[in-house]
Amino acid sequence: MKNLDAAFSALADPTRRAILARLALGEATVTELVEPFDLTQPAISRHLKVLEGAGLIVRRIEGTKRPCRLAPAAVTEIDQWLGMLRKALSANYNRLDDVLAGMKTEE
């Protein structure tokens, strides 16, 4: 993925998150992605351009269609970064548990 900053910036928009959720179900064209939204095709295309620029989706050319799909490597990279945070939080909670357990035994 190009970088996490671009990915998280792209994910900040609820419409783009909804588009990614739809693409998690499978590949879709712009026309198919427009259906559930109250947006124009050019507006959805702009969202797709941001997602593609962030490395979150890839497009391919199939005749006149340009189906989009999730970029698994990008999702994996975000998950790995979040995993690092989960691990750090877990370590912090474990240390807190140890401190609290030590306080109980002192009482």
NORBELFEN-V811585 format. One line per field, one symbol per residue. ss: DSSP state (H for helix, E for strand, - for the rest). phi: phi as a letter, one per 20 degrees, with the letter a starting at -180 (. if undefined). A space follows every 10 residues. Layout:
ss = ???
phi = ???
This chain:
ss = ---HHHHHHH H--HHHHHHH HHH----E-H HHHH------ HHHHHHHHHH HHH---EEE- -E--E--EEE -HHHHHHHHH HHHHHHHHHH HHHHHHHHHH HHHHHH-
phi = .fafgfffff ffefffffff ffffeqgbeg gfffgfdece ffffffffff fffenecccc ecmeecfdbf egffffffff ffffffffff ffffffgfff fffffff
